[in-house]
Amino acid sequence: MDIADMPPAKGIKAFVAEIPGREQLQHRFYESLNSEDWLPLLDEKGLLGEPLFTPEETASPSPPRVTISPAKTLRRISKRRSTRSNLD
């Protein structure tokens, strides 16, 4: 099961345990996230900013490039929510 498909209270624990330092998993998570229920938990854990890297990656002479955008996910969820509100 994808972490993004888990209930947020359970999934946030899996995210924190598995995803930092794994750029492909971070990208997949943010691309597949569809529930705004995650947002308060992600914000509380500081996971709505730049991608998380391990201390070794951050200290490396060639740090990882940033290709993940939690902001894109927020825009997508916001647009979907706005569309639903307009239909009501």
C-alpha positions as CSV (number, residue, x, y, z in Angstrom):
1,M,0.0,0.0,0.0
2,D,1.3,3.5,-0.9
3,I,1.8,5.7,2.1
4,A,-0.4,8.4,0.5
5,D,-3.3,5.8,0.5
6,M,-3.0,5.2,4.3
7,P,-5.0,7.1,6.8
8,P,-3.0,10.2,7.6
9,A,-2.5,9.4,11.3
10,K,-0.8,6.1,10.4
11,G,0.8,7.3,7.1
12,I,2.6,10.2,8.6
13,K,4.6,7.8,10.8
14,A,5.5,5.7,7.8
15,F,6.5,8.8,5.9
16,V,8.8,10.0,8.6
17,A,10.3,6.5,9.0
18,E,10.8,5.7,5.3
19,I,10.9,8.7,3.0
20,P,13.4,11.3,4.1
21,G,16.6,10.9,2.0
22,R,14.8,8.9,-0.6
23,E,14.0,11.4,-3.4
24,Q,12.0,9.0,-5.6
25,L,9.7,8.0,-2.7
26,Q,9.2,11.6,-1.8
27,H,8.3,12.4,-5.4
28,R,5.9,9.5,-5.6
29,F,4.3,10.4,-2.3
30,Y,3.6,14.0,-3.2
31,E,2.4,13.1,-6.7
32,S,-0.1,10.5,-5.4
33,L,-1.4,12.5,-2.4
34,N,-5.0,13.4,-2.9
35,S,-6.4,14.0,0.6
36,E,-6.3,17.4,2.2
37,D,-6.6,15.5,5.5
38,W,-2.8,15.0,5.3
39,L,-2.0,18.7,5.2
40,P,-2.2,19.6,9.0
41,L,0.1,16.6,9.8
42,L,2.6,17.3,7.1
43,D,2.7,20.9,8.2
44,E,3.1,20.0,11.9
45,K,6.1,17.7,11.0
46,G,7.6,20.4,8.7
47,L,7.1,18.3,5.6
48,L,5.6,20.9,3.3
49,G,8.8,22.7,2.5
50,E,11.9,21.6,0.6
51,P,12.5,17.8,0.3
52,L,14.1,16.0,3.2
53,F,17.7,14.7,2.7
54,T,19.9,12.7,5.0
55,P,22.7,14.6,6.8
56,E,25.2,12.8,4.5
57,E,23.4,14.0,1.3
58,T,23.2,17.5,2.7
59,A,27.0,17.5,3.5
60,S,28.0,16.0,0.2
61,P,30.1,18.1,-2.2
62,S,27.4,17.6,-4.8
63,P,24.1,17.8,-2.9
64,P,21.0,16.3,-4.4
65,R,19.0,18.4,-6.8
66,V,15.5,19.4,-5.8
67,T,12.9,17.9,-8.1
68,I,10.0,17.5,-5.7
69,S,7.5,20.2,-5.1
70,P,5.1,19.8,-2.2
71,A,3.6,23.2,-3.5
72,K,2.4,21.4,-6.7
73,T,0.6,18.9,-4.6
74,L,-1.0,21.7,-2.5
75,R,-2.2,23.5,-5.7
76,R,-3.6,20.3,-7.1
77,I,-5.5,19.5,-3.9
78,S,-6.7,23.1,-3.6
79,K,-8.0,23.2,-7.2
80,R,-9.8,19.9,-6.7
81,R,-11.4,21.2,-3.4
82,S,-12.4,24.5,-5.2
83,T,-14.0,22.6,-8.0
84,R,-16.0,20.5,-5.5
85,S,-17.1,23.6,-3.7
86,N,-18.3,25.2,-7.0
87,L,-20.4,22.1,-7.7
88,D,-22.2,22.2,-4.4
